[in-house]
Amino acid sequence: MTEAEPLNARIEDALNSIRPYLHADGGDVELVEIKPDGEVVLRLTGACSSCEMSEMTMTAGIEETLRRAIPGIGSIVALKN
């Protein structure tokens, strides 16, 4: 992965690295949108969408993974179902 690679591809690569853990619990995450200001909008799906631990999964798992993979990324938000 390089800086020249499109942002959406870099985000998907990072998400793919944590998807096996989400799938193991019956859930997943999808990239909904990258806004012009750099905000990344995600949606937790499957079991993750209603899990009481989803906020921790989002913050400690998904957001941390994206920030490590893509330094300087904008805010990361999850849509509520």
PDB file with SEQRES, HELIX, SHEET and CRYST1 records, atoms N, CA, C and O in Angstrom:
SEQRES   1 A   81  MET THR GLU ALA GLU PRO LEU ASN ALA ARG ILE GLU ASP          
SEQRES   2 A   81  ALA LEU ASN SER ILE ARG PRO TYR LEU HIS ALA ASP GLY          
SEQRES   3 A   81  GLY ASP VAL GLU LEU VAL GLU ILE LYS PRO ASP GLY GLU          
SEQRES   4 A   81  VAL VAL LEU ARG LEU THR GLY ALA CYS SER SER CYS GLU          
SEQRES   5 A   81  MET SER GLU MET THR MET THR ALA GLY ILE GLU GLU THR          
SEQRES   6 A   81  LEU ARG ARG ALA ILE PRO GLY ILE GLY SER ILE VAL ALA          
SEQRES   7 A   81  LEU LYS ASN                                                  
HELIX    1 AA1 LEU A    7  ALA A   24  1                                  18    
HELIX    2 AA2 ALA A   47  SER A   49  5                                   3    
HELIX    3 AA3 SER A   54  MET A   56  1                                   3    
HELIX    4 AA4 THR A   57  GLU A   63  3                                   7    
HELIX    5 AA5 GLU A   64  ALA A   69  1                                   6    
SHEET    1 AA1 3 GLY A  27  ILE A  34  0                                        
SHEET    2 AA1 3 VAL A  40  GLY A  46 -1                                        
SHEET    3 AA1 3 ILE A  76  LEU A  79  1                                        
CRYST1    1.000    1.000    1.000  90.00  90.00  90.00 P 1           1          
ATOM      1  N   MET A   1       0.859  -1.176   0.000  1.00  0.00           N  
ATOM      2  CA  MET A   1       0.000   0.000   0.000  1.00  0.00           C  
ATOM      3  C   MET A   1       0.902   1.235   0.000  1.00  0.00           C  
ATOM      4  O   MET A   1       1.864   1.310   0.765  1.00  0.00           O  
ATOM      5  N   THR A   2       0.583   2.201  -0.864  1.00  0.00           N  
ATOM      6  CA  THR A   2       1.384   3.414  -0.973  1.00  0.00           C  
ATOM      7  C   THR A   2       0.510   4.637  -0.780  1.00  0.00           C  
ATOM      8  O   THR A   2      -0.718   4.551  -0.815  1.00  0.00           O  
ATOM      9  N   GLU A   3       1.158   5.783  -0.574  1.00  0.00           N  
ATOM     10  CA  GLU A   3       0.419   7.043  -0.430  1.00  0.00           C  
ATOM     11  C   GLU A   3      -0.385   7.362  -1.687  1.00  0.00           C  
ATOM     12  O   GLU A   3      -1.440   7.992  -1.613  1.00  0.00           O  
ATOM     13  N   ALA A   4       0.120   6.921  -2.850  1.00  0.00           N  
ATOM     14  CA  ALA A   4      -0.550   7.227  -4.108  1.00  0.00           C  
ATOM     15  C   ALA A   4      -1.804   6.378  -4.324  1.00  0.00           C  
ATOM     16  O   ALA A   4      -2.651   6.724  -5.147  1.00  0.00           O  
ATOM     17  N   GLU A   5      -1.925   5.280  -3.598  1.00  0.00           N  
ATOM     18  CA  GLU A   5      -3.096   4.423  -3.738  1.00  0.00           C  
ATOM     19  C   GLU A   5      -4.333   5.204  -3.290  1.00  0.00           C  
ATOM     20  O   GLU A   5      -4.283   5.908  -2.281  1.00  0.00           O  
ATOM     21  N   PRO A   6      -5.445   5.089  -4.028  1.00  0.00           N  
ATOM     22  CA  PRO A   6      -6.654   5.834  -3.651  1.00  0.00           C  
ATOM     23  C   PRO A   6      -7.061   5.542  -2.202  1.00  0.00           C  
ATOM     24  O   PRO A   6      -6.914   4.427  -1.703  1.00  0.00           O  
ATOM     25  N   LEU A   7      -7.572   6.576  -1.557  1.00  0.00           N  
ATOM     26  CA  LEU A   7      -7.942   6.466  -0.150  1.00  0.00           C  
ATOM     27  C   LEU A   7      -8.942   5.346   0.090  1.00  0.00           C  
ATOM     28  O   LEU A   7      -8.815   4.608   1.067  1.00  0.00           O  
ATOM     29  N   ASN A   8      -9.936   5.205  -0.785  1.00  0.00           N  
ATOM     30  CA  ASN A   8     -10.929   4.157  -0.550  1.00  0.00           C  
ATOM     31  C   ASN A   8     -10.299   2.767  -0.591  1.00  0.00           C  
ATOM     32  O   ASN A   8     -10.711   1.889   0.167  1.00  0.00           O  
ATOM     33  N   ALA A   9      -9.312   2.548  -1.458  1.00  0.00           N  
ATOM     34  CA  ALA A   9      -8.626   1.258  -1.515  1.00  0.00           C  
ATOM     35  C   ALA A   9      -7.802   1.035  -0.249  1.00  0.00           C  
ATOM     36  O   ALA A   9      -7.745  -0.083   0.263  1.00  0.00           O  
ATOM     37  N   ARG A  10      -7.174   2.071   0.249  1.00  0.00           N  
ATOM     38  CA  ARG A  10      -6.385   1.957   1.482  1.00  0.00           C  
ATOM     39  C   ARG A  10      -7.286   1.645   2.674  1.00  0.00           C  
ATOM     40  O   ARG A  10      -6.922   0.855   3.545  1.00  0.00           O  
ATOM     41  N   ILE A  11      -8.465   2.271   2.708  1.00  0.00           N  
ATOM     42  CA  ILE A  11      -9.419   2.004   3.787  1.00  0.00           C  
ATOM     43  C   ILE A  11      -9.907   0.563   3.704  1.00  0.00           C  
ATOM     44  O   ILE A  11      -9.955  -0.134   4.717  1.00  0.00           O  
ATOM     45  N   GLU A  12     -10.268   0.115   2.511  1.00  0.00           N  
ATOM     46  CA  GLU A  12     -10.742  -1.267   2.342  1.00  0.00           C  
ATOM     47  C   GLU A  12      -9.663  -2.268   2.737  1.00  0.00           C  
ATOM     48  O   GLU A  12      -9.966  -3.288   3.356  1.00  0.00           O  
ATOM     49  N   ASP A  13      -8.411  -1.993   2.389  1.00  0.00           N  
ATOM     50  CA  ASP A  13      -7.313  -2.886   2.785  1.00  0.00           C  
ATOM     51  C   ASP A  13      -7.227  -2.986   4.306  1.00  0.00           C  
ATOM     52  O   ASP A  13      -7.063  -4.076   4.855  1.00  0.00           O  
ATOM     53  N   ALA A  14      -7.339  -1.842   4.983  1.00  0.00           N  
ATOM     54  CA  ALA A  14      -7.276  -1.833   6.450  1.00  0.00           C  
ATOM     55  C   ALA A  14      -8.477  -2.573   7.042  1.00  0.00           C  
ATOM     56  O   ALA A  14      -8.329  -3.347   7.988  1.00  0.00           O  
ATOM     57  N   LEU A  15      -9.665  -2.332   6.484  1.00  0.00           N  
ATOM     58  CA  LEU A  15     -10.863  -3.018   6.982  1.00  0.00           C  
ATOM     59  C   LEU A  15     -10.760  -4.521   6.763  1.00  0.00           C  
ATOM     60  O   LEU A  15     -11.187  -5.306   7.609  1.00  0.00           O  
ATOM     61  N   ASN A  16     -10.193  -4.921   5.628  1.00  0.00           N  
ATOM     62  CA  ASN A  16     -10.038  -6.350   5.341  1.00  0.00           C  
ATOM     63  C   ASN A  16      -9.141  -7.042   6.363  1.00  0.00           C  
ATOM     64  O   ASN A  16      -9.284  -8.241   6.603  1.00  0.00           O  
ATOM     65  N   SER A  17      -8.226  -6.301   6.960  1.00  0.00           N  
ATOM     66  CA  SER A  17      -7.335  -6.900   7.951  1.00  0.00           C  
ATOM     67  C   SER A  17      -8.056  -7.236   9.251  1.00  0.00           C  
ATOM     68  O   SER A  17      -7.597  -8.093  10.005  1.00  0.00           O  
ATOM     69  N   ILE A  18      -9.182  -6.572   9.525  1.00  0.00           N  
ATOM     70  CA  ILE A  18      -9.913  -6.859  10.764  1.00  0.00           C  
ATOM     71  C   ILE A  18     -11.233  -7.588  10.529  1.00  0.00           C  
ATOM     72  O   ILE A  18     -11.880  -8.024  11.481  1.00  0.00           O  
ATOM     73  N   ARG A  19     -11.630  -7.722   9.276  1.00  0.00           N  
ATOM     74  CA  ARG A  19     -12.900  -8.409   8.986  1.00  0.00           C  
ATOM     75  C   ARG A  19     -12.963  -9.831   9.529  1.00  0.00           C  
ATOM     76  O   ARG A  19     -14.023 -10.233  10.008  1.00  0.00           O  
ATOM     77  N   PRO A  20     -11.878 -10.620   9.482  1.00  0.00           N  
ATOM     78  CA  PRO A  20     -11.989 -11.984  10.028  1.00  0.00           C  
ATOM     79  C   PRO A  20     -12.449 -12.004  11.482  1.00  0.00           C  
ATOM     80  O   PRO A  20     -13.177 -12.912  11.881  1.00  0.00           O  
ATOM     81  N   TYR A  21     -12.041 -11.028  12.273  1.00  0.00           N  
ATOM     82  CA  TYR A  21     -12.455 -10.956  13.674  1.00  0.00           C  
ATOM     83  C   TYR A  21     -13.943 -10.607  13.788  1.00  0.00           C  
ATOM     84  O   TYR A  21     -14.655 -11.150  14.632  1.00  0.00           O  
ATOM     85  N   LEU A  22     -14.393  -9.701  12.933  1.00  0.00           N  
ATOM     86  CA  LEU A  22     -15.812  -9.343  12.925  1.00  0.00           C  
ATOM     87  C   LEU A  22     -16.661 -10.509  12.437  1.00  0.00           C  
ATOM     88  O   LEU A  22     -17.714 -10.802  13.004  1.00  0.00           O  
ATOM     89  N   HIS A  23     -16.194 -11.177  11.375  1.00  0.00           N  
ATOM     90  CA  HIS A  23     -16.927 -12.322  10.822  1.00  0.00           C  
ATOM     91  C   HIS A  23     -17.049 -13.441  11.848  1.00  0.00           C  
ATOM     92  O   HIS A  23     -18.065 -14.136  11.890  1.00  0.00           O  
ATOM     93  N   ALA A  24     -16.028 -13.620  12.671  1.00  0.00           N  
ATOM     94  CA  ALA A  24     -16.050 -14.675  13.686  1.00  0.00           C  
ATOM     95  C   ALA A  24     -17.200 -14.482  14.670  1.00  0.00           C  
ATOM     96  O   ALA A  24     -17.683 -15.447  15.263  1.00  0.00           O  
ATOM     97  N   ASP A  25     -17.633 -13.250  14.842  1.00  0.00           N  
ATOM     98  CA  ASP A  25     -18.756 -12.949  15.733  1.00  0.00           C  
ATOM     99  C   ASP A  25     -20.046 -12.678  14.973  1.00  0.00           C  
ATOM    100  O   ASP A  25     -21.023 -12.215  15.561  1.00  0.00           O  
ATOM    101  N   GLY A  26     -20.062 -12.958  13.676  1.00  0.00           N  
ATOM    102  CA  GLY A  26     -21.276 -12.790  12.876  1.00  0.00           C  
ATOM    103  C   GLY A  26     -21.516 -11.382  12.381  1.00  0.00           C  
ATOM    104  O   GLY A  26     -22.638 -11.044  12.006  1.00  0.00           O  
ATOM    105  N   GLY A  27     -20.485 -10.552  12.372  1.00  0.00           N  
ATOM    106  CA  GLY A  27     -20.662  -9.169  11.945  1.00  0.00           C  
ATOM    107  C   GLY A  27     -19.744  -8.786  10.804  1.00  0.00           C  
ATOM    108  O   GLY A  27     -19.010  -9.620  10.273  1.00  0.00           O  
ATOM    109  N   ASP A  28     -19.792  -7.521  10.435  1.00  0.00           N  
ATOM    110  CA  ASP A  28     -18.947  -6.983   9.380  1.00  0.00           C  
ATOM    111  C   ASP A  28     -18.992  -5.459   9.473  1.00  0.00           C  
ATOM    112  O   ASP A  28     -19.725  -4.887  10.280  1.00  0.00           O  
ATOM    113  N   VAL A  29     -18.195  -4.830   8.632  1.00  0.00           N  
ATOM    114  CA  VAL A  29     -18.178  -3.372   8.536  1.00  0.00           C  
ATOM    115  C   VAL A  29     -18.131  -3.020   7.056  1.00  0.00           C  
ATOM    116  O   VAL A  29     -17.465  -3.694   6.270  1.00  0.00           O  
ATOM    117  N   GLU A  30     -18.837  -1.966   6.685  1.00  0.00           N  
ATOM    118  CA  GLU A  30     -18.790  -1.528   5.288  1.00  0.00           C  
ATOM    119  C   GLU A  30     -18.455  -0.050   5.216  1.00  0.00           C  
ATOM    120  O   GLU A  30     -18.866   0.741   6.065  1.00  0.00           O  
ATOM    121  N   LEU A  31     -17.704   0.303   4.192  1.00  0.00           N  
ATOM    122  CA  LEU A  31     -17.384   1.701   3.915  1.00  0.00           C  
ATOM    123  C   LEU A  31     -18.580   2.297   3.196  1.00  0.00           C  
ATOM    124  O   LEU A  31     -18.952   1.837   2.116  1.00  0.00           O  
ATOM    125  N   VAL A  32     -19.181   3.313   3.785  1.00  0.00           N  
ATOM    126  CA  VAL A  32     -20.363   3.950   3.207  1.00  0.00           C  
ATOM    127  C   VAL A  32     -19.955   5.123   2.329  1.00  0.00           C  
ATOM    128  O   VAL A  32     -20.450   5.279   1.213  1.00  0.00           O  
ATOM    129  N   GLU A  33     -19.035   5.956   2.851  1.00  0.00           N  
ATOM    130  CA  GLU A  33     -18.714   7.195   2.146  1.00  0.00           C  
ATOM    131  C   GLU A  33     -17.426   7.788   2.690  1.00  0.00           C  
ATOM    132  O   GLU A  33     -17.100   7.638   3.868  1.00  0.00           O  
ATOM    133  N   ILE A  34     -16.709   8.455   1.819  1.00  0.00           N  
ATOM    134  CA  ILE A  34     -15.599   9.313   2.228  1.00  0.00           C  
ATOM    135  C   ILE A  34     -16.014  10.715   1.819  1.00  0.00           C  
ATOM    136  O   ILE A  34     -16.109  11.017   0.629  1.00  0.00           O  
ATOM    137  N   LYS A  35     -16.260  11.565   2.796  1.00  0.00           N  
ATOM    138  CA  LYS A  35     -16.739  12.918   2.518  1.00  0.00           C  
ATOM    139  C   LYS A  35     -15.591  13.801   2.035  1.00  0.00           C  
ATOM    140  O   LYS A  35     -14.426  13.494   2.289  1.00  0.00           O  
ATOM    141  N   PRO A  36     -15.907  14.887   1.345  1.00  0.00           N  
ATOM    142  CA  PRO A  36     -14.865  15.785   0.821  1.00  0.00           C  
ATOM    143  C   PRO A  36     -13.902  16.312   1.885  1.00  0.00           C  
ATOM    144  O   PRO A  36     -12.746  16.609   1.585  1.00  0.00           O  
ATOM    145  N   ASP A  37     -14.381  16.428   3.137  1.00  0.00           N  
ATOM    146  CA  ASP A  37     -13.513  16.918   4.210  1.00  0.00           C  
ATOM    147  C   ASP A  37     -12.644  15.807   4.807  1.00  0.00           C  
ATOM    148  O   ASP A  37     -11.896  16.039   5.757  1.00  0.00           O  
ATOM    149  N   GLY A  38     -12.749  14.590   4.240  1.00  0.00           N  
ATOM    150  CA  GLY A  38     -11.938  13.469   4.703  1.00  0.00           C  
ATOM    151  C   GLY A  38     -12.614  12.595   5.747  1.00  0.00           C  
ATOM    152  O   GLY A  38     -12.046  11.587   6.167  1.00  0.00           O  
ATOM    153  N   GLU A  39     -13.821  12.966   6.173  1.00  0.00           N  
ATOM    154  CA  GLU A  39     -14.543  12.141   7.133  1.00  0.00           C  
ATOM    155  C   GLU A  39     -14.878  10.792   6.498  1.00  0.00           C  
ATOM    156  O   GLU A  39     -15.355  10.733   5.364  1.00  0.00           O  
ATOM    157  N   VAL A  40     -14.626   9.721   7.231  1.00  0.00           N  
ATOM    158  CA  VAL A  40     -14.904   8.369   6.761  1.00  0.00           C  
ATOM    159  C   VAL A  40     -16.155   7.876   7.474  1.00  0.00           C  
ATOM    160  O   VAL A  40     -16.220   7.865   8.703  1.00  0.00           O  
ATOM    161  N   VAL A  41     -17.149   7.466   6.687  1.00  0.00           N  
ATOM    162  CA  VAL A  41     -18.416   6.995   7.242  1.00  0.00           C  
ATOM    163  C   VAL A  41     -18.495   5.483   7.030  1.00  0.00           C  
ATOM    164  O   VAL A  41     -18.386   4.988   5.908  1.00  0.00           O  
ATOM    165  N   LEU A  42     -18.686   4.766   8.136  1.00  0.00           N  
ATOM    166  CA  LEU A  42     -18.760   3.314   8.107  1.00  0.00           C  
ATOM    167  C   LEU A  42     -20.107   2.861   8.651  1.00  0.00           C  
ATOM    168  O   LEU A  42     -20.817   3.623   9.306  1.00  0.00           O  
ATOM    169  N   ARG A  43     -20.446   1.597   8.367  1.00  0.00           N  
ATOM    170  CA  ARG A  43     -21.657   1.003   8.936  1.00  0.00           C  
ATOM    171  C   ARG A  43     -21.295  -0.389   9.437  1.00  0.00           C  
ATOM    172  O   ARG A  43     -20.756  -1.208   8.691  1.00  0.00           O  
ATOM    173  N   LEU A  44     -21.594  -0.649  10.703  1.00  0.00           N  
ATOM    174  CA  LEU A  44     -21.444  -1.991  11.237  1.00  0.00           C  
ATOM    175  C   LEU A  44     -22.676  -2.785  10.831  1.00  0.00           C  
ATOM    176  O   LEU A  44     -23.800  -2.291  10.928  1.00  0.00           O  
ATOM    177  N   THR A  45     -22.464  -4.022  10.373  1.00  0.00           N  
ATOM    178  CA  THR A  45     -23.572  -4.835   9.889  1.00  0.00           C  
ATOM    179  C   THR A  45     -23.590  -6.180  10.613  1.00  0.00           C  
ATOM    180  O   THR A  45     -22.679  -6.506  11.375  1.00  0.00           O  
ATOM    181  N   GLY A  46     -24.645  -6.952  10.358  1.00  0.00           N  
ATOM    182  CA  GLY A  46     -24.784  -8.256  10.985  1.00  0.00           C  
ATOM    183  C   GLY A  46     -24.889  -8.109  12.494  1.00  0.00           C  
ATOM    184  O   GLY A  46     -25.506  -7.172  13.000  1.00  0.00           O  
ATOM    185  N   ALA A  47     -24.277  -9.046  13.202  1.00  0.00           N  
ATOM    186  CA  ALA A  47     -24.339  -9.038  14.664  1.00  0.00           C  
ATOM    187  C   ALA A  47     -23.726  -7.775  15.250  1.00  0.00           C  
ATOM    188  O   ALA A  47     -24.114  -7.350  16.338  1.00  0.00           O  
ATOM    189  N   CYS A  48     -22.773  -7.166  14.547  1.00  0.00           N  
ATOM    190  CA  CYS A  48     -22.117  -5.959  15.058  1.00  0.00           C  
ATOM    191  C   CYS A  48     -23.063  -4.760  15.121  1.00  0.00           C  
ATOM    192  O   CYS A  48     -22.847  -3.838  15.907  1.00  0.00           O  
ATOM    193  N   SER A  49     -24.104  -4.774  14.299  1.00  0.00           N  
ATOM    194  CA  SER A  49     -25.000  -3.621  14.258  1.00  0.00           C  
ATOM    195  C   SER A  49     -25.824  -3.461  15.528  1.00  0.00           C  
ATOM    196  O   SER A  49     -26.248  -2.355  15.863  1.00  0.00           O  
ATOM    197  N   SER A  50     -26.052  -4.564  16.235  1.00  0.00           N  
ATOM    198  CA  SER A  50     -26.886  -4.486  17.435  1.00  0.00           C  
ATOM    199  C   SER A  50     -26.154  -4.899  18.708  1.00  0.00           C  
ATOM    200  O   SER A  50     -26.754  -4.944  19.782  1.00  0.00           O  
ATOM    201  N   CYS A  51     -24.889  -5.193  18.596  1.00  0.00           N  
ATOM    202  CA  CYS A  51     -24.115  -5.651  19.755  1.00  0.00           C  
ATOM    203  C   CYS A  51     -23.863  -4.494  20.726  1.00  0.00           C  
ATOM    204  O   CYS A  51     -23.562  -3.376  20.309  1.00  0.00           O  
ATOM    205  N   GLU A  52     -23.989  -4.776  22.009  1.00  0.00           N  
ATOM    206  CA  GLU A  52     -23.746  -3.725  23.001  1.00  0.00           C  
ATOM    207  C   GLU A  52     -22.282  -3.325  23.071  1.00  0.00           C  
ATOM    208  O   GLU A  52     -21.955  -2.288  23.649  1.00  0.00           O  
ATOM    209  N   MET A  53     -21.394  -4.126  22.495  1.00  0.00           N  
ATOM    210  CA  MET A  53     -19.963  -3.817  22.472  1.00  0.00           C  
ATOM    211  C   MET A  53     -19.545  -3.119  21.174  1.00  0.00           C  
ATOM    212  O   MET A  53     -18.354  -2.899  20.954  1.00  0.00           O  
ATOM    213  N   SER A  54     -20.494  -2.772  20.326  1.00  0.00           N  
ATOM    214  CA  SER A  54     -20.164  -2.211  19.019  1.00  0.00           C  
ATOM    215  C   SER A  54     -19.403  -0.894  19.106  1.00  0.00           C  
ATOM    216  O   SER A  54     -18.559  -0.623  18.253  1.00  0.00           O  
ATOM    217  N   GLU A  55     -19.674  -0.080  20.101  1.00  0.00           N  
ATOM    218  CA  GLU A  55     -18.945   1.179  20.246  1.00  0.00           C  
ATOM    219  C   GLU A  55     -17.472   0.913  20.555  1.00  0.00           C  
ATOM    220  O   GLU A  55     -16.590   1.600  20.040  1.00  0.00           O  
ATOM    221  N   MET A  56     -17.213  -0.082  21.393  1.00  0.00           N  
ATOM    222  CA  MET A  56     -15.838  -0.439  21.705  1.00  0.00           C  
ATOM    223  C   MET A  56     -15.160  -1.046  20.465  1.00  0.00           C  
ATOM    224  O   MET A  56     -13.996  -0.755  20.189  1.00  0.00           O  
ATOM    225  N   THR A  57     -15.876  -1.872  19.737  1.00  0.00           N  
ATOM    226  CA  THR A  57     -15.337  -2.449  18.499  1.00  0.00           C  
ATOM    227  C   THR A  57     -14.972  -1.338  17.533  1.00  0.00           C  
ATOM    228  O   THR A  57     -13.919  -1.377  16.896  1.00  0.00           O  
ATOM    229  N   MET A  58     -15.833  -0.363  17.428  1.00  0.00           N  
ATOM    230  CA  MET A  58     -15.603   0.754  16.514  1.00  0.00           C  
ATOM    231  C   MET A  58     -14.377   1.552  16.931  1.00  0.00           C  
ATOM    232  O   MET A  58     -13.522   1.852  16.099  1.00  0.00           O  
ATOM    233  N   THR A  59     -14.284   1.896  18.204  1.00  0.00           N  
ATOM    234  CA  THR A  59     -13.203   2.748  18.685  1.00  0.00           C  
ATOM    235  C   THR A  59     -11.882   1.996  18.826  1.00  0.00           C  
ATOM    236  O   THR A  59     -10.866   2.408  18.266  1.00  0.00           O  
ATOM    237  N   ALA A  60     -11.897   0.910  19.562  1.00  0.00           N  
ATOM    238  CA  ALA A  60     -10.653   0.204  19.870  1.00  0.00           C  
ATOM    239  C   ALA A  60     -10.180  -0.690  18.738  1.00  0.00           C  
ATOM    240  O   ALA A  60      -8.987  -0.977  18.635  1.00  0.00           O  
ATOM    241  N   GLY A  61     -11.087  -1.131  17.896  1.00  0.00           N  
ATOM    242  CA  GLY A  61     -10.698  -2.032  16.821  1.00  0.00           C  
ATOM    243  C   GLY A  61     -10.595  -1.345  15.481  1.00  0.00           C  
ATOM    244  O   GLY A  61      -9.506  -1.221  14.920  1.00  0.00           O  
ATOM    245  N   ILE A  62     -11.711  -0.902  14.972  1.00  0.00           N  
ATOM    246  CA  ILE A  62     -11.778  -0.374  13.611  1.00  0.00           C  
ATOM    247  C   ILE A  62     -11.065   0.966  13.493  1.00  0.00           C  
ATOM    248  O   ILE A  62     -10.211   1.133  12.622  1.00  0.00           O  
ATOM    249  N   GLU A  63     -11.397   1.917  14.347  1.00  0.00           N  
ATOM    250  CA  GLU A  63     -10.791   3.243  14.248  1.00  0.00           C  
ATOM    251  C   GLU A  63      -9.277   3.176  14.459  1.00  0.00           C  
ATOM    252  O   GLU A  63      -8.519   3.814  13.729  1.00  0.00           O  
ATOM    253  N   GLU A  64      -8.844   2.416  15.443  1.00  0.00           N  
ATOM    254  CA  GLU A  64      -7.412   2.292  15.709  1.00  0.00           C  
ATOM    255  C   GLU A  64      -6.686   1.665  14.509  1.00  0.00           C  
ATOM    256  O   GLU A  64      -5.595   2.104  14.145  1.00  0.00           O  
ATOM    257  N   THR A  65      -7.285   0.656  13.907  1.00  0.00           N  
ATOM    258  CA  THR A  65      -6.686   0.010  12.731  1.00  0.00           C  
ATOM    259  C   THR A  65      -6.561   0.991  11.575  1.00  0.00           C  
ATOM    260  O   THR A  65      -5.526   1.036  10.910  1.00  0.00           O  
ATOM    261  N   LEU A  66      -7.605   1.775  11.329  1.00  0.00           N  
ATOM    262  CA  LEU A  66      -7.564   2.754  10.235  1.00  0.00           C  
ATOM    263  C   LEU A  66      -6.529   3.838  10.504  1.00  0.00           C  
ATOM    264  O   LEU A  66      -5.808   4.241   9.591  1.00  0.00           O  
ATOM    265  N   ARG A  67      -6.445   4.308  11.726  1.00  0.00           N  
ATOM    266  CA  ARG A  67      -5.484   5.378  12.050  1.00  0.00           C  
ATOM    267  C   ARG A  67      -4.041   4.890  11.934  1.00  0.00           C  
ATOM    268  O   ARG A  67      -3.163   5.649  11.524  1.00  0.00           O  
ATOM    269  N   ARG A  68      -3.790   3.631  12.291  1.00  0.00           N  
ATOM    270  CA  ARG A  68      -2.441   3.081  12.126  1.00  0.00           C  
ATOM    271  C   ARG A  68      -2.095   2.900  10.655  1.00  0.00           C  
ATOM    272  O   ARG A  68      -0.969   3.175  10.242  1.00  0.00           O  
ATOM    273  N   ALA A  69      -3.052   2.442   9.869  1.00  0.00           N  
ATOM    274  CA  ALA A  69      -2.813   2.161   8.451  1.00  0.00           C  
ATOM    275  C   ALA A  69      -2.742   3.431   7.610  1.00  0.00           C  
ATOM    276  O   ALA A  69      -2.029   3.480   6.608  1.00  0.00           O  
ATOM    277  N   ILE A  70      -3.487   4.461   8.023  1.00  0.00           N  
ATOM    278  CA  ILE A  70      -3.589   5.682   7.226  1.00  0.00           C  
ATOM    279  C   ILE A  70      -3.405   6.886   8.146  1.00  0.00           C  
ATOM    280  O   ILE A  70      -4.387   7.506   8.553  1.00  0.00           O  
ATOM    281  N   PRO A  71      -2.157   7.224   8.480  1.00  0.00           N  
ATOM    282  CA  PRO A  71      -1.918   8.381   9.342  1.00  0.00           C  
ATOM    283  C   PRO A  71      -2.525   9.652   8.722  1.00  0.00           C  
ATOM    284  O   PRO A  71      -2.443   9.865   7.512  1.00  0.00           O  
ATOM    285  N   GLY A  72      -3.120  10.469   9.554  1.00  0.00           N  
ATOM    286  CA  GLY A  72      -3.695  11.720   9.074  1.00  0.00           C  
ATOM    287  C   GLY A  72      -5.103  11.604   8.522  1.00  0.00           C  
ATOM    288  O   GLY A  72      -5.651  12.582   8.013  1.00  0.00           O  
ATOM    289  N   ILE A  73      -5.700  10.415   8.615  1.00  0.00           N  
ATOM    290  CA  ILE A  73      -7.074  10.236   8.139  1.00  0.00           C  
ATOM    291  C   ILE A  73      -7.994  11.149   8.951  1.00  0.00           C  
ATOM    292  O   ILE A  73      -7.708  11.453  10.109  1.00  0.00           O  
ATOM    293  N   GLY A  74      -9.082  11.578   8.349  1.00  0.00           N  
ATOM    294  CA  GLY A  74     -10.030  12.464   9.032  1.00  0.00           C  
ATOM    295  C   GLY A  74     -10.816  11.729  10.093  1.00  0.00           C  
ATOM    296  O   GLY A  74     -10.426  10.648  10.535  1.00  0.00           O  
ATOM    297  N   SER A  75     -11.921  12.316  10.499  1.00  0.00           N  
ATOM    298  CA  SER A  75     -12.743  11.675  11.523  1.00  0.00           C  
ATOM    299  C   SER A  75     -13.376  10.400  10.968  1.00  0.00           C  
ATOM    300  O   SER A  75     -13.588  10.255   9.764  1.00  0.00           O  
ATOM    301  N   ILE A  76     -13.662   9.501  11.872  1.00  0.00           N  
ATOM    302  CA  ILE A  76     -14.250   8.209  11.497  1.00  0.00           C  
ATOM    303  C   ILE A  76     -15.534   8.062  12.288  1.00  0.00           C  
ATOM    304  O   ILE A  76     -15.515   8.095  13.519  1.00  0.00           O  
ATOM    305  N   VAL A  77     -16.646   7.900  11.593  1.00  0.00           N  
ATOM    306  CA  VAL A  77     -17.938   7.784  12.248  1.00  0.00           C  
ATOM    307  C   VAL A  77     -18.649   6.535  11.768  1.00  0.00           C  
ATOM    308  O   VAL A  77     -18.449   6.081  10.642  1.00  0.00           O  
ATOM    309  N   ALA A  78     -19.481   5.986  12.638  1.00  0.00           N  
ATOM    310  CA  ALA A  78     -20.299   4.820  12.293  1.00  0.00           C  
ATOM    311  C   ALA A  78     -21.755   5.250  12.279  1.00  0.00           C  
ATOM    312  O   ALA A  78     -22.234   5.907  13.203  1.00  0.00           O  
ATOM    313  N   LEU A  79     -22.446   4.871  11.225  1.00  0.00           N  
ATOM    314  CA  LEU A  79     -23.882   5.149  11.154  1.00  0.00           C  
ATOM    315  C   LEU A  79     -24.604   4.234  12.122  1.00  0.00           C  
ATOM    316  O   LEU A  79     -24.235   3.071  12.285  1.00  0.00           O  
ATOM    317  N   LYS A  80     -25.626   4.757  12.756  1.00  0.00           N  
ATOM    318  CA  LYS A  80     -26.473   3.952  13.638  1.00  0.00           C  
ATOM    319  C   LYS A  80     -27.603   3.386  12.790  1.00  0.00           C  
ATOM    320  O   LYS A  80     -28.124   4.061  11.902  1.00  0.00           O  
ATOM    321  N   ASN A  81     -27.975   2.151  13.068  1.00  0.00           N  
ATOM    322  CA  ASN A  81     -29.061   1.518  12.291  1.00  0.00           C  
ATOM    323  C   ASN A  81     -30.393   2.027  12.741  1.00  0.00           C  
ATOM    324  O   ASN A  81     -31.423   1.614  12.209  1.00  0.00           O  
TER     325      ASN A  81                                                      
END                                                                             
